[in-house]
Amino acid sequence: MKNLIYVKKHFLAVFAIMLSLGYGSFSFAKAKFATNWHLLTQASTPANDVVGAITMNPTQGGTCNTATKPVRCSIQFDNDFNANIVGLTVSAAEALPGVDETARTYKP
């Protein structure tokens, strides 16, 4: 009976702690599985393109959002270990563990 009174008395505190732990876990997982888009400096072949700075999602609009292929514009990677890939060629970035290309966008 004392345990039941204790639980009732501290329910709000326990609920707040559990809620914050759940939110923190979700935020960590969301950040871990987020995939960034990077600008590309076009080279003679797609494998030799140089990965540039992180950019906004080009599929949301802008000049770098077409599916046609005249000019390679940006690239998206799964980067499981958050390796620094800025300045590397696409082939060098993909050679790192946990780094895989997931998408590209183009501009006319």
MARBA-3410 file (N, C-alpha, C, O; in Angstrom, 1 decimal):
108
0.8,-1.2,0.0,0.0,0.0,0.0,0.9,1.3,0.0,0.5,2.2,-0.7 ~ 2.0,1.2,0.7,2.8,2.4,0.8,3.5,2.6,-0.6,3.7,3.8,-1.0 ~ 3.7,1.6,-1.3,4.3,1.7,-2.7,3.3,2.4,-3.6,3.7,3.2,-4.4 ~ 2.1,2.1,-3.5,1.0,2.7,-4.3,0.9,4.2,-4.0,0.8,5.0,-5.0 ~ 1.0,4.5,-2.8,0.9,6.0,-2.4,2.2,6.7,-2.9,2.1,7.8,-3.4
3.3,6.0,-2.8,4.6,6.6,-3.3,4.5,6.8,-4.8,4.9,7.9,-5.3 ~ 4.0,5.9,-5.6,3.8,6.0,-7.0,2.9,7.1,-7.4,3.2,7.9,-8.3 ~ 1.8,7.2,-6.7,0.8,8.2,-7.0,1.4,9.6,-6.7,1.2,10.6,-7.4 ~ 2.2,9.7,-5.6,2.7,11.0,-5.2,3.8,11.5,-6.2,3.9,12.7,-6.4 ~ 4.6,10.6,-6.7,5.7,10.9,-7.6,5.4,10.6,-9.1,6.4,10.6,-9.9
4.2,10.4,-9.4,3.9,10.0,-10.8,4.3,11.1,-11.8,4.9,10.8,-12.8 ~ 4.0,12.3,-11.5,4.4,13.4,-12.4,5.9,13.6,-12.6,6.3,13.8,-13.8 ~ 6.6,13.4,-11.6,8.1,13.5,-11.7,8.6,12.4,-12.5,9.5,12.6,-13.4 ~ 8.2,11.2,-12.3,8.6,10.0,-13.0,8.2,10.1,-14.5,9.0,9.8,-15.4 ~ 7.0,10.6,-14.8,6.5,10.8,-16.1,7.4,11.8,-16.9,7.7,11.6,-18.0
7.7,12.9,-16.2,8.6,14.0,-16.8,10.0,13.4,-17.2,10.5,13.7,-18.2 ~ 10.5,12.6,-16.3,11.8,12.0,-16.5,11.8,11.1,-17.7,12.6,11.1,-18.6 ~ 10.8,10.2,-17.8,10.6,9.3,-18.9,10.4,10.0,-20.2,10.9,9.6,-21.2 ~ 9.6,11.1,-20.2,9.4,11.9,-21.4,10.6,12.5,-21.9,10.9,12.5,-23.1 ~ 11.4,13.0,-21.0,12.7,13.7,-21.4,13.7,12.6,-21.9,14.4,12.9,-22.9
13.7,11.5,-21.3,14.6,10.4,-21.8,14.2,9.9,-23.2,15.0,9.7,-24.1 ~ 12.9,9.8,-23.4,12.4,9.4,-24.7,12.7,10.5,-25.8,13.1,10.1,-26.9 ~ 12.5,11.7,-25.5,12.7,12.8,-26.4,14.2,12.8,-26.8,14.6,13.0,-27.9 ~ 15.1,12.7,-25.7,16.5,12.7,-26.0,16.9,11.5,-26.9,17.8,11.7,-27.8 ~ 16.4,10.4,-26.7,16.7,9.2,-27.5,16.3,9.4,-28.9,17.0,9.1,-29.9
15.1,10.0,-29.1,14.6,10.2,-30.4,15.4,11.2,-31.1,15.7,11.1,-32.3 ~ 15.8,12.3,-30.5,16.7,13.3,-31.1,18.0,12.8,-31.5,18.5,13.1,-32.6 ~ 18.6,11.9,-30.7,19.9,11.3,-31.0,19.7,10.4,-32.2,20.5,10.5,-33.2 ~ 18.7,9.6,-32.3,18.5,8.7,-33.4,18.2,9.5,-34.7,18.7,9.2,-35.8 ~ 17.5,10.6,-34.6,17.2,11.5,-35.8,18.5,12.1,-36.3,18.7,12.1,-37.5
19.3,12.5,-35.4,20.6,13.1,-35.9,21.5,12.1,-36.4,22.2,12.3,-37.4 ~ 21.5,10.9,-35.9,22.3,9.8,-36.3,22.0,9.3,-37.8,22.8,9.0,-38.5 ~ 20.7,9.3,-38.1,20.2,8.8,-39.3,20.0,9.9,-40.4,19.5,9.7,-41.5 ~ 20.3,11.2,-40.0,20.1,12.3,-41.0,21.2,12.2,-42.0,22.3,11.9,-41.7 ~ 20.8,12.4,-43.3,21.7,12.4,-44.4,21.8,13.8,-44.9,20.8,14.4,-45.3
23.0,14.2,-45.1,23.3,15.6,-45.6,23.5,15.6,-47.1,24.0,14.7,-47.7 ~ 23.1,16.7,-47.6,23.4,17.0,-49.0,24.6,17.9,-49.1,24.8,18.8,-48.3 ~ 25.5,17.6,-50.1,26.7,18.4,-50.3,26.8,18.9,-51.7,26.3,18.3,-52.6 ~ 27.3,20.1,-51.9,27.5,20.7,-53.2,28.6,19.9,-53.9,29.5,19.3,-53.2 ~ 28.6,19.9,-55.2,29.6,19.2,-56.0,30.4,20.2,-56.9,29.8,21.1,-57.4
31.7,20.0,-57.0,32.5,20.6,-58.0,32.7,19.6,-59.1,33.4,18.6,-58.9 ~ 32.1,19.8,-60.2,32.1,18.8,-61.3,33.5,18.6,-61.9,34.2,19.6,-62.2 ~ 33.9,17.4,-62.1,35.2,17.0,-62.7,34.8,16.2,-64.0,33.7,16.2,-64.4 ~ 35.8,15.6,-64.6,35.6,15.0,-65.9,34.7,13.7,-65.7,34.0,13.4,-66.7 ~ 34.8,13.1,-64.6,33.9,11.9,-64.4,33.2,12.1,-63.0,33.7,12.7,-62.1
32.0,11.4,-62.9,31.3,11.6,-61.6,32.1,11.1,-60.4,31.9,11.6,-59.3 ~ 32.9,10.1,-60.6,33.7,9.6,-59.4,34.8,10.5,-59.0,35.2,10.5,-57.8 ~ 35.2,11.5,-59.8,36.2,12.4,-59.5,35.6,13.8,-59.1,36.4,14.7,-58.8 ~ 34.3,13.9,-59.0,33.7,15.1,-58.5,34.2,15.4,-57.1,34.3,14.5,-56.3 ~ 34.4,16.7,-56.8,34.8,17.0,-55.4,33.6,17.4,-54.5,32.8,18.2,-54.9
33.6,16.8,-53.4,32.5,17.0,-52.4,32.7,18.3,-51.7,33.8,18.6,-51.2 ~ 31.7,19.2,-51.8,31.8,20.5,-51.2,31.1,20.6,-49.9,30.8,19.6,-49.2 ~ 30.7,21.8,-49.5,30.0,22.1,-48.2,28.6,21.5,-48.2,28.0,21.2,-49.2 ~ 28.1,21.4,-47.0,26.8,20.9,-46.8,25.8,22.0,-47.3,26.1,23.2,-47.0 ~ 24.8,21.6,-47.9,23.8,22.5,-48.5,22.4,22.1,-48.1,22.2,21.0,-47.5
21.4,22.9,-48.3,20.0,22.6,-48.0,19.6,21.4,-49.0,20.2,21.2,-50.0 ~ 18.5,20.8,-48.7,17.9,19.7,-49.5,17.5,20.3,-50.8,16.5,21.1,-50.9 ~ 18.2,20.0,-51.9,17.8,20.6,-53.2,16.5,20.1,-53.8,15.9,20.8,-54.7 ~ 16.0,19.0,-53.3,14.7,18.6,-53.8,13.5,19.4,-53.3,12.4,19.3,-53.7 ~ 13.8,20.3,-52.3,12.8,21.3,-51.8,12.7,22.5,-52.7,11.9,23.4,-52.4
13.5,22.6,-53.7,13.5,23.8,-54.6,14.9,24.3,-54.9,15.9,23.8,-54.4 ~ 14.9,25.4,-55.6,16.2,26.0,-56.0,16.6,25.6,-57.4,15.9,25.0,-58.1 ~ 17.9,25.9,-57.7,18.3,25.7,-59.1,19.0,24.3,-59.3,19.3,24.0,-60.4 ~ 19.1,23.6,-58.2,19.8,22.3,-58.3,18.9,21.1,-58.0,19.2,20.3,-57.1 ~ 17.7,21.1,-58.7,16.7,20.1,-58.3,16.2,19.3,-59.4,15.1,18.7,-59.3
16.9,19.2,-60.6,16.3,18.5,-61.7,16.9,17.1,-61.7,17.9,16.8,-61.2 ~ 16.2,16.2,-62.4,16.6,14.8,-62.5,17.4,14.6,-63.8,18.0,13.5,-64.0 ~ 17.4,15.6,-64.7,18.1,15.5,-66.0,19.6,15.7,-65.7,19.9,16.2,-64.6 ~ 20.5,15.3,-66.6,21.9,15.2,-66.2,22.8,16.1,-67.0,23.9,15.7,-67.3 ~ 22.5,17.3,-67.3,23.5,18.1,-67.9,24.7,18.5,-67.0,25.8,18.4,-67.4
24.4,19.0,-65.8,25.4,19.4,-64.8,25.2,18.8,-63.5,24.1,19.0,-62.8 ~ 26.1,18.0,-63.0,26.0,17.5,-61.6,26.1,18.6,-60.6,27.0,19.4,-60.7 ~ 25.2,18.6,-59.7,25.1,19.8,-58.8,25.3,19.5,-57.3,26.1,20.1,-56.6 ~ 24.6,18.4,-56.8,24.8,18.1,-55.4,24.6,16.6,-55.2,24.1,15.9,-56.1 ~ 25.1,16.1,-54.1,25.1,14.7,-53.8,24.7,14.5,-52.3,25.0,15.3,-51.5
24.0,13.4,-52.1,23.6,13.0,-50.7,24.3,11.7,-50.3,24.4,10.8,-51.1 ~ 24.9,11.7,-49.1,25.5,10.5,-48.6,24.9,10.0,-47.3,24.4,10.8,-46.5 ~ 24.9,8.7,-47.2,24.7,8.1,-45.8,26.1,8.1,-45.2,27.0,7.6,-45.8 ~ 26.2,8.8,-44.1,27.5,8.9,-43.4,27.4,8.5,-42.0,27.2,9.3,-41.1 ~ 27.5,7.1,-41.8,27.2,6.5,-40.5,28.1,7.0,-39.4,27.6,7.1,-38.3
29.3,7.3,-39.7,30.3,7.7,-38.6,30.6,9.2,-38.6,31.6,9.6,-38.0 ~ 29.8,10.0,-39.4,30.0,11.4,-39.5,31.5,11.8,-39.9,32.1,12.7,-39.3 ~ 32.0,11.0,-40.8,33.3,11.3,-41.3,33.3,12.7,-42.1,32.3,13.0,-42.7 ~ 34.5,13.4,-42.0,34.6,14.6,-42.7,34.9,14.3,-44.2,36.0,13.9,-44.5 ~ 33.9,14.5,-45.1,34.1,14.2,-46.5,34.3,15.4,-47.4,34.4,15.3,-48.6
34.2,16.6,-46.8,34.3,17.8,-47.6,35.8,17.9,-48.1,36.7,17.8,-47.4 ~ 35.9,18.2,-49.4,37.2,18.3,-50.1,37.6,17.0,-50.7,38.6,16.9,-51.4 ~ 37.0,15.9,-50.4,37.3,14.6,-51.0,36.6,14.4,-52.3,35.6,15.0,-52.6 ~ 37.2,13.5,-53.2,36.4,13.1,-54.4,35.3,12.2,-54.0,35.4,11.6,-52.9 ~ 34.4,12.0,-54.8,33.3,11.1,-54.5,33.8,9.7,-54.3,33.3,9.0,-53.3
34.7,9.2,-55.1,35.2,7.9,-54.9,36.0,7.7,-53.6,35.9,6.7,-53.0 ~ 36.8,8.8,-53.2,37.5,8.7,-51.9,36.5,8.7,-50.8,36.7,8.0,-49.8 ~ 35.5,9.5,-50.9,34.4,9.5,-49.8,33.8,8.2,-49.7,33.6,7.7,-48.5 ~ 33.4,7.6,-50.8,32.7,6.3,-50.7,33.6,5.1,-50.2,33.2,4.1,-49.8 ~ 35.0,5.4,-50.3,35.9,4.4,-49.8,36.0,4.3,-48.3,36.5,3.4,-47.7
35.5,5.4,-47.7,35.5,5.5,-46.2,34.4,4.5,-45.6,33.4,4.3,-46.3 ~ 34.7,3.9,-44.5,33.7,3.0,-43.9,32.4,3.8,-43.5,32.5,4.8,-42.9 ~ 31.3,3.2,-43.9,30.0,3.8,-43.5,29.5,4.9,-44.4,28.5,5.6,-44.1 ~ 30.2,5.2,-45.5,29.8,6.3,-46.4,29.4,5.7,-47.7,30.1,5.0,-48.4 ~ 28.1,6.0,-48.1,27.5,5.5,-49.3,26.7,6.7,-50.0,26.0,7.4,-49.3
26.8,6.8,-51.3,26.0,7.7,-52.0,24.6,7.3,-52.0,24.3,6.1,-52.3 ~ 23.6,8.2,-51.8,22.2,7.8,-51.9,21.5,8.5,-53.0,20.5,8.0,-53.5 ~ 21.9,9.7,-53.4,21.2,10.4,-54.4,22.1,11.5,-55.0,23.0,12.0,-54.3 ~ 21.7,12.0,-56.2,22.4,13.2,-56.8,21.3,14.0,-57.4,20.2,13.6,-57.7 ~ 21.6,15.3,-57.5,20.7,16.2,-58.2,21.5,17.0,-59.3,22.8,17.0,-59.2
20.8,17.5,-60.2,21.5,18.2,-61.4,20.8,19.5,-61.6,19.7,19.8,-61.1 ~ 21.5,20.4,-62.4,20.9,21.6,-62.8,21.0,21.7,-64.3,22.0,21.2,-64.9 ~ 20.1,22.4,-64.9,20.1,22.5,-66.4,21.2,23.4,-66.9,21.4,23.5,-68.1
END
